[in-house]
Amino acid sequence: SNTNITTRRAVALHKMIRLVTLACAHKGYLNFMGNEFGHPEWIDFPSPANGYSYHHARRLWSLKYDKNLYFPDLFAFDKQMIALAKQTQLFAWDYPALLHIHEDDKILAFERSKLIFVFNFHPEHSFSDYLIHAPAGKYKMRLDTDESRFGGLGRLNPDQVHFTSPIGDLIENRHALSLYLPSRCALILARV
């Protein structure tokens, strides 16, 4: 059910974990066995102990068509996330450059392939006007884990343009984005 808060939390974290795994991978994207789309509850390869059953050694691709579950939304997110990684040649860039980390707020931000990745892993707190250091410029959202088409709550405006502002003294020439970061949400910004 779309109103089950435990399921919503699990789906939100699942998307964020997949995105941070993809964004921080070096030259490829590999998930842990069982985290791939469409796996049953656990993986159990055929063996004498299970009567050589394939029941838990298969992928359930049909789940992406079941509108009563979140799987169509998760499949749409995976598809969009991987398409963006290909389009921006994410793996051509060696490693992400850390922009911000705050353990108490549970915020992580980094830059890779000229994209700004921002994660709010906090289970309860959303933050408004949260400052994230970024190269000077104008930014637009490329991906948002909280979009309703991905099973999210749709708390961010996909058309909003974000501008950096100078911070600190003028000699340092540092800039920051001021962002609204909903709880259990990640977003990707690109300079325009």
QUILIN-V190880 format. One record per residue. PHI is phi as a letter, one per 20 degrees, with the letter a starting at -180 (none if undefined). BURIAL is I if it has 16 or more other ideal C-beta (glycine too) atoms within 10 Angstrom, else O. D_LAST is the distance of its C-alpha to the last C-alpha in Angstrom with 1 decimal. Layout:
# QUILIN-V190880
phi/burial/d_last
PHI/BURIAL/D_LAST
PHI/BURIAL/D_LAST
This chain:
# QUILIN-V190880
phi/burial/d_last
none/O/37.9
f/O/34.6
e/O/36.3
f/O/37.5
f/O/35.8
f/O/36.8
f/O/35.3
g/I/32.0
f/O/31.9
f/O/32.7
f/I/30.1
f/I/27.3
f/O/28.4
g/I/28.8
f/I/25.2
f/I/24.1
f/I/26.6
f/I/25.5
f/I/21.8
f/I/22.8
f/O/25.2
f/I/22.8
f/I/20.0
d/O/22.8
f/I/24.8
f/O/25.4
c/O/25.6
a/O/26.3
c/O/26.6
c/O/30.0
e/O/31.2
f/O/34.6
g/O/37.3
o/O/37.5
e/O/33.9
f/O/32.9
f/I/32.5
n/O/35.8
e/I/38.2
f/O/41.3
g/O/42.2
b/O/43.1
d/O/43.6
b/O/47.2
f/O/48.1
g/O/51.4
b/O/54.3
g/O/58.0
f/O/57.0
d/O/55.1
m/O/57.4
l/O/54.9
e/O/52.7
e/O/49.3
g/O/48.5
d/O/46.1
c/O/44.8
b/O/42.7
d/O/39.3
d/O/39.3
f/O/36.7
f/O/38.3
g/I/36.7
f/I/33.4
d/O/35.3
e/O/37.1
f/O/35.5
e/O/37.8
c/I/35.9
e/I/32.4
f/I/32.4
f/I/30.6
f/I/27.7
f/I/27.7
f/I/27.8
f/O/24.8
f/I/22.9
g/I/24.1
f/O/23.2
f/I/19.6
f/I/19.3
f/O/20.8
f/O/18.9
f/I/15.6
f/I/17.3
f/O/18.5
f/O/15.4
e/I/13.5
l/O/16.9
g/I/17.2
f/I/20.8
f/O/20.2
e/I/19.2
g/O/22.4
c/O/22.1
f/I/19.8
d/O/19.6
f/O/20.9
d/I/19.0
a/I/21.4
b/O/24.5
b/O/26.9
f/O/30.0
f/O/31.4
f/O/28.2
m/I/27.6
d/I/23.9
c/I/22.2
b/I/18.7
b/I/17.6
d/I/14.9
b/I/15.4
l/I/13.7
m/O/10.5
d/I/10.6
d/I/12.1
d/I/15.2
c/I/17.2
c/I/20.7
d/I/23.3
e/I/26.5
f/I/28.7
f/O/31.0
c/O/31.4
e/O/29.2
e/O/25.9
c/I/24.2
d/O/22.4
l/O/20.6
e/I/20.6
e/I/19.2
c/I/17.3
f/I/16.8
b/I/13.3
g/O/11.9
g/O/11.0
q/O/7.7
d/O/5.7
c/I/5.5
c/O/6.6
f/I/9.8
d/I/10.7
b/I/14.3
b/I/16.9
f/I/20.5
e/I/21.8
f/I/20.9
f/O/24.1
f/O/23.9
d/I/24.2
n/I/27.2
e/I/25.4
e/O/25.9
m/O/22.6
e/O/22.2
d/I/18.4
e/O/16.5
f/O/14.1
e/O/12.4
f/O/12.1
d/O/9.1
d/I/9.8
d/O/10.1
e/I/12.0
c/O/15.4
f/O/17.8
c/O/20.7
m/O/24.0
e/O/25.5
f/O/23.7
f/O/25.2
f/O/23.4
l/O/19.9
e/I/18.7
c/I/15.8
b/I/15.5
e/I/13.8
d/O/16.4
c/I/16.5
e/I/19.1
c/I/20.4
f/I/23.1
f/I/25.9
l/I/25.9
b/I/22.2
c/I/19.4
b/I/15.7
c/I/12.8
d/I/9.3
c/I/6.3
f/I/3.8
d/O/0.0
